[in-house]
Amino acid sequence: MIEYKELFNNKDSFLLIAGPCAIESEEIAFEIAEKIHKISLKLDINFVFKGSFKKANRSKIDSFTGIGDEKALEIIKKVGNSFSILTTTDIHEVKDADLAAKHVDILQIPAFLARQTDLIVAAAKTSKIVNIKKGQFMNSTSMKFAVDKVKDSGNDKVLITERGNMFGYHDLVVDFRGIPKMKAYAPVILDVTHSLQQPNQPSGVTGGYPELIETIAKAGIASGVDGLFIETHPSPKNAKSDGKNMLPLDQLETLLVKLIKIKSAI
């Protein structure tokens, strides 16, 4: 199993953080993880399995939030052990840090919480890798201070994930000028699928532009990101969370082959 310093050791490739938006069941989690694991070995890509154990930020009170914290975390841990891969999940409260740290290797700070000092410090003090998603409301240079919170807590294992900026019109825009700026602070991951969300829809269900996943991913690799974050599912239309901006699992390998060619070219 690779360590933090080895995440970006393949100069001909990139780090791939991928998996379902939320852990729906052990069966689906393993189906997705096994497929991506096989692809990653074939293409020589460092792969981290992602799955949210709890969805705390939902549009409506009756939206799917999870199958139970401990149950979901145990599934993620089982996936990591079964395939000898790193795993990650997002945390929302200080108390989540120690709980999740017992099951995963990377603690993800959600974009809406990128300025929450207590949460970031709690994650840093677990000694796990901390991946901070840039707030939709934040300038890229502001992420220096989020990274500093981790490092000043005695933890140098930190990542930044770009996921677009929101301008209040149910849409997100990725400003690729911010990629080289943030790379000065920490390795930068591009969250391709969340960058194509259309949040706060009148229906109360988040929309998206999955047909543009390839476009954003190609632009990310060309702009020099260190890795990609892609949510994928065997049947996005039946996914219990964020299905409208997820990549169908059977399209992942074709996309990654194209991206590796771009990476090699630059």
Secondary structure, DSSP 8 states (H G I E B T S, - for coil): ---GGGTT--TTS-EEEEE-SB---HHHHHHHHHHHHHHHHHHT--EEEE-BS-----SSTTS---S-HHHHHHHHHHHHHHHT-EEEEE--SHHHHHHHHTT-SEEEE-GGGTT-HHHHHHHHTTTSEEEEE--TTS-GGGHHHHHHHHHTTT---EEEEE--EE-SSS-EE--TTHHHHHHTTS-EEEETTGGGEE-S-TTSS-EE-GGGHHHHHHHHHHHT-SEEEEEEES-GGG-SSSGGG-EEGGGHHHHHHHHHHHHHH-
